[in-house]
Amino acid sequence: MASCSRILFRTFCTSPLLRLRPSRPLLRSFLEEKDLTKLVEKFKESSELEGFRNTATNLYKHTVNRLASARQFSSIEEILELQKKYKDISREGFAVRIISLYGKAGMLDHALKTFEELPEFKCNRTIKCVNVLLSAYVDCKKYDEVEPLMRQLMTKFELTPDIYSYNIVIGAFFQRGNFDEAVAMLDEMEKNGVEPNLITYFIILNNLYSKSELFLEGEEIWSRMEKSGLAPDIRCYNSKLKGLVVTGKMSEAVKLVEELENNAGMKPDVFTYNTLIKGYCNDGNLDEAKRVFDALVKKKSTNRHSFCDIVHCLCEKGGLDTALEMCNVGLGTKGSVNVGSVQAVMDGLIKESRIQEAKKLVELAKSKSPIFSHLEIPSASRKSGENLSEDGKIKKAKIMYKKIEKKEFKLVRSWKELRLHKKWQDYVEKTNDQLRPQSSTSSRRRNSSNNSSPATDLNEDDDEVVSPNKNQRPRGRKTGKELRRRKGTNYEIPGISELSELMGSYIEDRKNVHERKLKLQEFEHDERIMRINITDDMDEMTKQFYEQEKKNIMARRSLFP
């Protein structure tokens, strides 16, 4: 009887549009399709269905995002231009979807072309179309052109900017670093009779509080918001909390969180506690950070930021054991820990020669998700004691030095710079010979060597005998200067080619180190962006910015086939 009622309800009490929605198997097939060529063909076939065009909005976004990540822009053009042949293009909502998708794919020329074609499709260009085009310029990072374009289009089509127009422009100003102009837009809005809303103030506060030098300006905007009669929501409070943490005012930050906890009408969310955890970590107060984190875990209120931020901070501040514990907890919670966090803990364990623990962590991560499949323990670190990484060897040597000399070794940097010099290598070889057992074979080898070539004094000022060995240490300054004086300026210094080759190799090594450092910085920046959780609580400008940044990162990494 119940099933019969459901059938009758679906038949007579639902709209025709809802009955035309794509089936779940069709939607699942889109999400599971790996071949992008087949995905494009499947999308084109499905576009013939009216229900698909009107209800599968998320599939439009999903497909365009995948193609953009794989940099298949011709395929994006193929499927979006196809939409223009349907009658739906005359509807404003459908038309602006095409403009928005072109913008999110970074295809600004196509977005602008579609906007200009709207009259041909019998679709009026309203303020909504203009706002979507402005957002496309923001998605394509054309921040300098957003404000002039808004004024140009408003004049051309005799429109008045609304709250969405101003919010987009304010966000673009902040992206350009024009903080004064962004704040000045508040005066223009009020002058034109457009009242700023909470999203407007959130955009401004979030950008001002993010920089310690602009904290006071953020406080002024906060006072202005309260005077306007708007009650700040939790997003605004989280921005203020971020400002207190950035400026190191942890006591005030803790007090603010306590006030929110005692507020019956507004409670802290996971972003509030994540910010507090980060503040504690920055202050080196790892116990308090762990306490807040444990409370979140107990409430099952954690998100990816809860784990990632504290794990990275703990690794930097010396709390590796706690970071490892949290990483293990996070791996037991689906989607809570990303690759960067596991990598940071793994690197820390390897540096401390804790190879077995690092291997267990990698094995656990791989068993939880395929995104960790590329993690590997460096081959040089698989055997503890013999094949340690360079950092592991240095750390072990420093421990041995401290045990022997009863003090810290503070010349590591100098050793790294001078370890390849011939004089140091001669000293190491001489020391090794003294420590090596005096076997008859080694004695004969040393005697043979001494008989075949003259002995070389280590004194830099006495180097008259030149050894035929190409690795012979270069002459001292005084000896070389005297030889040049006697033999003229055209005298070629022995070993100069070898020295030049050594210097060239050294410079190349430094260059490679610098390039690796830049790549690491880029990776860390990408990881911070990927850890940002895009939620419906975000304003549209901020959401679109982070979505575009994540698409760019995914495109660089070529994660999709």
C-alpha positions in Angstrom: 0.0 0.0 0.0 2.8 2.4 0.9 4.6 1.7 -2.4 1.4 2.3 -4.3 1.0 5.7 -2.6 4.6 6.6 -3.5 3.9 5.7 -7.2 0.7 7.8 -7.2 2.5 10.7 -5.6 5.3 10.7 -8.1 2.8 10.4 -11.0 0.3 13.1 -10.0 1.9 15.3 -7.3 5.3 16.1 -8.8 6.2 18.5 -11.5 7.1 17.3 -15.0 10.6 18.7 -14.6 11.3 16.6 -11.5 10.1 13.4 -13.3 12.6 14.2 -16.1 15.6 14.2 -13.8 18.5 11.9 -14.8 18.5 8.5 -13.2 21.0 7.7 -10.5 22.8 5.1 -12.6 23.4 7.8 -15.2 24.7 10.3 -12.6 27.0 7.6 -11.2 28.3 6.7 -14.6 29.4 10.3 -15.0 31.3 10.3 -11.7 33.0 7.0 -12.3 34.0 7.6 -16.0 37.8 7.7 -16.3 38.1 8.2 -20.1 37.6 11.9 -20.8 36.7 11.3 -24.5 33.9 9.0 -23.4 32.9 11.5 -20.8 32.5 14.2 -23.4 30.4 11.9 -25.7 28.2 10.9 -22.8 27.7 14.5 -21.8 26.7 15.4 -25.4 24.2 12.6 -25.5 22.7 13.4 -22.1 22.4 17.1 -23.1 19.6 16.1 -25.5 17.4 15.4 -22.4 15.6 18.4 -21.1 15.7 17.1 -17.6 19.5 16.8 -17.7 19.9 20.4 -19.0 17.6 21.8 -16.2 18.5 19.7 -13.2 22.1 18.4 -13.6 23.8 21.6 -12.7 26.4 19.9 -10.6 27.3 17.5 -13.4 27.9 20.5 -15.7 30.4 21.9 -13.1 31.9 18.4 -12.5 32.5 17.8 -16.2 33.9 21.2 -16.9 36.2 21.0 -13.9 37.6 17.7 -15.0 38.2 18.8 -18.5 39.8 22.1 -17.3 42.1 20.2 -14.9 43.2 18.1 -17.9 43.6 21.3 -19.9 41.2 20.0 -22.6 39.7 23.4 -23.4 38.6 22.4 -26.9 36.4 19.7 -25.3 34.9 22.3 -22.9 34.2 24.6 -25.9 32.6 21.6 -27.7 30.1 20.7 -25.0 29.2 24.3 -23.9 28.8 25.6 -27.5 26.4 22.7 -28.0 24.1 24.1 -25.3 23.4 27.2 -27.4 21.4 25.2 -29.9 18.7 24.4 -27.3 15.8 26.7 -26.5 16.9 26.8 -22.9 19.6 29.4 -23.8 16.8 32.0 -23.9 16.4 31.6 -20.2 18.7 33.8 -18.2 19.5 31.2 -15.6 20.7 28.7 -18.3 22.6 31.4 -20.2 24.5 32.7 -17.2 25.4 29.1 -16.3 27.4 28.9 -19.6 29.1 32.2 -18.9 30.0 31.1 -15.4 31.4 27.7 -16.6 33.6 29.4 -19.2 34.9 31.7 -16.5 35.7 28.9 -14.0 37.5 27.1 -16.8 39.7 30.2 -17.4 38.2 30.8 -20.9 37.4 34.5 -20.5 37.1 35.2 -24.3 34.4 32.6 -24.6 32.6 33.9 -21.5 32.6 37.4 -23.0 31.5 36.2 -26.4 28.6 34.3 -24.9 27.6 37.5 -23.0 27.6 39.5 -26.2 25.6 36.8 -28.0 22.7 36.9 -25.5 20.5 39.2 -27.7 20.8 36.7 -30.5 19.4 34.0 -28.1 16.5 36.4 -27.2 17.9 36.6 -23.6 17.9 40.0 -22.0 21.1 41.2 -20.4 20.1 42.1 -16.8 22.2 42.9 -13.7 22.4 39.1 -13.1 24.2 38.6 -16.4 26.6 41.5 -15.7 27.4 40.1 -12.2 28.2 36.7 -13.6 30.5 38.2 -16.2 32.3 40.2 -13.5 32.7 36.9 -11.6 34.2 35.3 -14.7 36.8 38.1 -14.8 37.6 37.4 -11.2 37.9 33.6 -11.9 40.3 34.4 -14.6 42.3 36.7 -12.3 41.7 39.9 -14.3 41.3 41.8 -11.1 42.4 45.2 -12.6 39.6 45.1 -15.2 36.7 44.2 -12.9 35.8 47.7 -11.5 36.2 49.6 -14.9 34.1 46.9 -16.6 31.4 47.2 -14.0 31.1 50.9 -14.5 31.2 50.5 -18.3 28.5 47.9 -18.5 26.2 49.7 -15.9 26.4 52.8 -18.1 25.9 51.0 -21.4 22.8 49.0 -20.2 21.5 51.7 -17.9 21.7 49.5 -14.9 22.4 50.2 -11.2 25.0 48.0 -9.3 23.4 45.9 -6.6 24.9 44.3 -3.5 26.4 41.4 -5.5 28.1 43.8 -7.9 29.7 45.7 -5.1 30.8 42.5 -3.3 32.5 41.2 -6.4 34.3 44.5 -7.0 35.4 44.7 -3.3 36.8 41.2 -3.5 38.7 42.1 -6.7 40.2 45.2 -5.0 41.5 43.0 -2.2 43.0 40.5 -4.7 44.9 43.4 -6.2 46.1 44.6 -2.8 44.1 47.9 -3.1 42.8 47.8 0.5 41.9 51.5 0.7 39.8 51.4 -2.5 38.0 48.3 -1.3 37.0 50.0 2.0 36.1 53.1 0.1 33.5 51.1 -1.8 31.4 51.0 1.4 30.9 54.8 1.2 29.9 54.5 -2.5 27.4 51.8 -1.7 25.7 53.8 1.0 25.7 56.9 -1.2 23.9 54.9 -4.0 21.4 53.5 -1.5 22.8 50.0 -1.4 23.1 48.8 2.2 26.2 46.5 2.8 25.2 43.1 4.1 27.1 40.6 6.3 28.8 39.1 3.3 30.2 42.6 2.4 31.6 43.0 5.8 32.9 39.5 6.0 34.9 40.0 2.8 36.4 43.1 4.2 37.0 41.8 7.7 38.5 38.5 6.5 41.1 40.3 4.3 42.0 43.0 6.9 42.3 40.7 9.9 44.4 38.3 7.8 47.3 40.8 8.0 48.7 41.9 11.3 49.5 45.4 10.1 45.8 45.9 9.1 44.3 44.7 12.4 43.4 48.2 13.5 41.7 48.9 10.2 39.7 45.7 10.7 38.6 47.0 14.2 37.3 50.2 12.6 35.3 48.2 10.1 33.9 46.1 12.9 32.7 49.1 14.8 31.2 50.5 11.6 29.3 47.2 11.1 27.9 47.3 14.6 26.8 50.9 14.2 24.9 50.0 11.0 22.7 47.7 13.0 24.1 44.4 11.6 24.9 41.7 14.2 28.0 39.9 13.3 27.6 36.2 12.5 30.1 33.4 13.4 32.0 33.9 10.1 32.7 37.5 11.1 33.8 36.4 14.6 36.1 33.8 13.1 37.7 36.6 11.0 38.2 38.6 14.2 39.7 35.6 16.0 42.1 35.1 13.0 43.2 38.7 13.5 43.9 38.2 17.2 45.9 35.0 16.4 47.9 36.7 13.6 48.8 39.6 15.9 49.8 37.2 18.8 47.0 38.4 21.1 46.2 34.9 22.4 44.7 35.9 25.7 42.1 38.0 23.9 41.6 35.2 21.4 40.8 32.7 24.2 38.5 35.2 25.9 36.6 35.7 22.6 36.1 31.9 22.2 34.9 31.7 25.8 32.3 34.5 25.1 31.1 32.6 22.1 30.8 29.4 24.1 28.6 31.2 26.6 26.5 32.9 24.0 23.2 31.1 23.7 22.4 32.4 20.3 25.7 31.7 18.6 28.2 28.9 19.2 31.8 28.4 17.9 32.1 26.1 14.9 35.0 23.9 13.8 36.7 26.9 12.1 36.7 28.7 15.4 38.5 25.9 17.2 40.9 25.3 14.2 42.0 29.0 14.4 42.5 28.6 18.2 44.6 25.5 17.7 46.8 27.3 15.2 47.3 30.1 17.6 48.3 27.8 20.4 50.7 26.0 18.0 52.3 29.3 16.9 52.9 30.2 20.6 54.5 26.8 21.2 51.7 25.9 23.6 51.3 22.4 22.3 49.5 21.0 25.4 46.6 23.5 25.0 46.5 22.8 21.2 46.2 19.1 21.9 43.5 19.7 24.5 41.3 21.7 22.1 42.0 19.1 19.4 41.0 16.2 21.6 37.8 18.0 22.5 37.0 18.3 18.8 37.7 14.6 18.2 35.5 13.7 21.1 32.6 15.7 19.7 33.3 14.3 16.2 33.5 17.9 14.9 36.8 17.8 13.2 37.5 18.6 9.6 40.7 18.4 7.4 42.0 21.7 8.8 41.8 20.4 12.4 44.3 17.7 11.6 46.5 19.4 8.9 47.2 22.6 10.7 48.1 21.1 14.0 50.1 18.3 12.5 52.3 20.7 10.5 52.7 23.0 13.5 53.7 20.1 15.7 56.3 18.9 13.2 57.8 22.4 13.1 57.7 22.9 16.9 59.2 19.6 17.9 56.0 17.7 18.8 56.6 14.8 16.4 55.3 12.1 18.7 52.0 14.0 19.1 51.8 14.7 15.4 52.3 11.0 14.7 49.5 10.1 17.1 47.1 12.6 15.5 48.0 11.4 12.1 47.1 7.9 13.0 43.8 9.2 14.4 43.1 11.2 11.3 43.8 8.2 9.0 41.0 6.5 10.9 38.6 9.3 10.0 37.7 9.4 6.3 39.0 12.4 4.4 40.6 14.1 7.5 44.3 13.8 6.7 45.8 14.8 3.4 49.1 13.7 1.7 51.0 16.8 3.0 50.4 15.9 6.6 51.4 12.3 6.3 54.5 13.4 4.3 55.5 15.9 7.0 55.3 13.3 9.8 57.1 10.8 7.6 59.9 13.2 6.9 60.2 14.0 10.6 60.5 10.3 11.5 63.2 9.7 8.9 65.2 12.7 10.1 65.2 11.1 13.6 66.1 7.7 12.1 62.8 6.2 13.2 62.5 4.2 10.0 60.3 1.4 11.2 57.7 3.9 12.5 57.8 5.8 9.2 57.2 2.5 7.3 54.2 1.6 9.5 52.7 5.1 8.9 53.1 4.8 5.1 51.6 1.3 5.1 48.6 2.5 7.2 48.1 5.5 4.9 48.2 3.3 1.7 45.7 0.9 3.2 43.2 3.8 3.9 43.2 5.6 0.5 44.8 5.4 -3.0 45.8 9.1 -2.7 48.7 7.9 -0.6 49.9 5.3 -3.1 52.9 7.3 -4.2 54.3 7.7 -0.7 57.6 5.7 -0.3 60.3 5.5 2.3 63.6 6.7 0.6 65.8 3.7 -0.2 68.7 5.4 1.6 66.7 5.2 4.8 65.4 1.6 4.7 68.3 0.3 6.9 68.7 2.2 10.1 72.3 2.6 11.1 74.0 2.1 7.7 72.0 3.7 4.9 70.6 6.8 6.6 69.7 9.9 4.8 72.3 12.7 4.8 70.3 14.6 7.6 70.1 11.3 9.6 73.9 10.8 9.3 74.5 14.4 10.4 72.2 14.1 13.3 73.8 10.8 14.4 77.3 12.3 14.1 76.2 15.3 16.2 75.0 12.9 18.9 78.3 11.0 18.9 80.2 14.3 19.0 78.2 15.5 22.0 78.9 12.2 23.9 82.6 12.4 23.2 83.2 16.2 23.6 80.4 16.9 26.2 79.2 19.9 24.1 77.2 20.7 21.0 78.8 20.7 17.5 78.1 24.2 16.0 80.0 24.1 12.8 77.7 22.0 10.6 77.1 24.8 8.1 80.9 25.4 7.7 81.4 21.7 7.3 78.7 21.5 4.5 80.5 24.3 2.7 84.1 22.9 3.0 83.6 19.2 3.0 84.4 18.8 -0.8 87.6 20.8 -0.6 90.7 18.7 -1.2 92.5 19.7 2.0 89.6 18.3 4.0 89.5 15.2 2.0 93.3 14.7 2.5 92.8 15.1 6.2 89.9 12.6 6.3 92.0 10.1 4.3 95.0 10.6 6.5 92.8 10.1 9.6 91.2 6.9 8.1 94.7 5.5 7.4 95.7 6.0 11.0 92.6 4.3 12.3 92.7 1.4 9.7 94.4 -1.8 10.9 98.1 -2.0 9.8 97.8 -5.0 7.5 100.8 -6.1 5.3 98.8 -5.4 2.2 98.0 -1.8 3.2 101.6 -1.3 4.2 102.9 -2.4 0.9 100.4 -0.2 -0.9 101.5 2.9 1.1 105.2 2.0 0.6 104.6 1.6 -3.1 102.8 4.9 -3.2 105.6 6.7 -1.3 108.3 5.2 -3.6 106.5 6.2 -6.8 105.8 9.8 -6.1 107.4 12.5 -3.9 105.9 13.3 -0.5 103.7 16.3 -0.4 103.8 18.8 2.4 100.4 20.1 3.7 101.9 23.5 4.2 100.3 25.8 1.6 103.4 28.0 1.3 105.7 25.0 0.3 104.4 23.4 -2.8 107.3 23.3 -5.2 106.8 19.6 -6.2 103.8 19.1 -8.5 102.2 15.6 -8.3 101.0 14.1 -11.5 97.8 13.1 -9.7 94.9 15.2 -11.1 93.3 15.4 -7.7 96.4 17.1 -6.2 95.4 20.0 -4.0 96.1 23.4 -5.7 99.2 25.4 -4.8 99.1 27.9 -2.0 98.7 31.6 -2.7 102.3 32.6 -1.9 103.8 29.8 -4.0 101.5 30.5 -7.0 102.1 34.3 -6.8 105.9 33.7 -6.8 105.7 31.4 -9.8 103.7 33.9 -11.8 106.2 36.6 -11.0 109.1 34.5 -12.2 107.4 33.0 -15.3 105.2 36.0 -16.5 101.6 36.7 -16.6 100.9 34.0 -19.2 101.9 31.2 -16.8 99.0 28.8 -16.4 98.4 27.8 -12.8 98.5 24.0 -12.4 95.1 22.6 -11.5 93.2 25.6 -12.7 90.9 23.6 -15.0 90.2 21.1 -12.2 89.4 24.0 -9.8 87.1 25.6 -12.4 85.4 22.3 -12.9 84.9 21.9 -9.1 83.6 25.5 -8.8 81.2 24.8 -11.7 79.9 21.6 -10.0 79.5 23.5 -6.8 77.5 26.3 -8.4 75.3 23.7 -10.2 74.7 22.0 -6.9 73.6 25.3 -5.3 71.3 26.0 -8.2 69.7 22.6 -7.8 69.2 23.1 -4.1 67.6 26.5 -4.8 65.2 24.9 -7.4 64.2 22.2 -5.0 63.5 24.8 -2.3 61.3 26.7 -4.7 59.4 23.5 -5.6 59.0 22.7 -2.0 57.6 26.2 -1.3 55.2 25.8 -4.2 54.1 22.4 -2.9 53.5 23.8 0.6 51.5 26.7 -0.8 49.4 24.3 -2.9 48.8 22.1 0.1 47.5 25.1 2.2 45.1 25.9 -0.6 44.0 22.3 -1.0 43.4 22.1 2.8 40.9 24.9 2.6 37.4 23.5 3.1 34.9 25.2 0.7 31.6 25.5 2.4 28.3 27.1 1.8 29.1 29.5 4.6 31.7 31.2 2.4 30.7 34.2 0.3 30.5 33.6 -3.4 33.7 35.5 -4.2 35.8 33.6 -1.7 34.4 30.3 -2.8 35.0 31.0 -6.4 38.6 32.1 -5.8 39.5 28.9 -3.9 37.7 26.7 -6.4 39.8 28.3 -9.2 43.0 27.9 -7.2 42.3 24.3 -6.6 41.5 23.7 -10.3 44.9 25.3 -11.2 46.7 23.1 -8.7 45.0 19.9 -9.9 45.8 20.9 -13.5 49.5 21.3 -12.6 49.6 17.9 -10.9 47.6 16.2 -13.7 45.7 14.1 -11.3 43.0 13.2 -13.8 43.6 11.0 -16.7 
